[in-house]
Amino acid sequence: MTIAENETLPDVSRETSERLESFERLIRRWNPRINLISASSMDVLRERHIRDSIQVFRCAQPSGLWVDIGTGGGFPGLICAILAVEEAPDLRFVLVESDKRKASFLRVATQELGLNCEILAERAEAVASLGADILSARALAPLLQLLGLAGRHLAPEGTGLFPKGKSWRDEIAEARRTQTFQYEAIPSVTDQDAVILKIDGASIG
């Protein structure tokens, strides 16, 4: 089912919905070749990937530079960039994806959808410090590892946004054995057991 076959996504304009629909078509065209998302989740692409990414954007106060690491097929970074076209047109995006085939897809999608994105086909650990105002990562690594990447790429006054599943409390406990940080757990709108961890960059140490 495409977005066009269902009602418009909540809280987005018709123009943004049309961009999301175009992105969905790109995913469906490219996925058989490079496995952007699992075949089993294709039937729930809208809910599991697109809507899940939209809520990350809604947790931010978007301005400056948004860096998404381990972007994969564009989640949440490319979806956030689509929303930003109308809602935060001065917001710049850097999407970091080490898989060169997926990075090629991201470049094509960025060009076709007219997005303000730079694509880096490298591992986040190898990229020079980016000084992000917002740093996001979805399904990339345990929180402890993400905090290390945040220390590398997040500006001191920046914000980290990390969607986490039902084991998020365990990840918090593990990370706090060696790290100090402040966080807010924002309930997910797509999974009752999941949250988005909003972490103040200045508190990481």
C-alpha positions, 0 to 999 in steps of 0.5 A: 500500500502506498501513501497515495492509497491511504489518507494523508499522513498526519501533520504534514502538508499535501506537498510533503505527503507527495514527496514521501510518496515519491520516496516510497516509490524509490524504495520499492524500485531499489529494494530488490537490488540492494535491500534497503529494508527487509522484504518482510517490512515492505508491506508496513513501510509507511508505519514501521519506517516512514511514520517512525522517522517522522516522529523523530523530526517532531522531537527536535527543534530543527535548526543548523546542521542535522547529522544522521549516522548509519542512515541505511535506506534513509531512516530517519535522516532522509524522511526528516530532510523531506519534512524540512523542505517546508518546515525548516528550509534552512536546515542542512543535513549530512547523512552518513552511510558506509554501504556504498550502494545505499549511499548511491541510493541516498544521492539519487533520492536527494537529487530527485526529491530536491533535498538539502543533503550531503551524503558521506559514504564512510563509517561514522567513526572515520568521519571528521567531527561534524559539529551537529546541532542534531544527531540521530541514529536509528537501529545502528548500535547500542546506546553506549556506542552511540554516546561515543559517536555523539561525543565525536560529532555532536556540538556541545549544545546539540541534541541527540535523538536515538529511537530505541526498542523495548530494551532501552532501559537496559541500554541506559543502565549499561551506558551509565556504568561508564558515562554520565548523561541526561536524557528524556525518554519520549514515548514512541507513537508507533510502538508502545514498548519503544521510546526516542531518547533525547540526550543533551550533548552538553551532559555527555561525559 
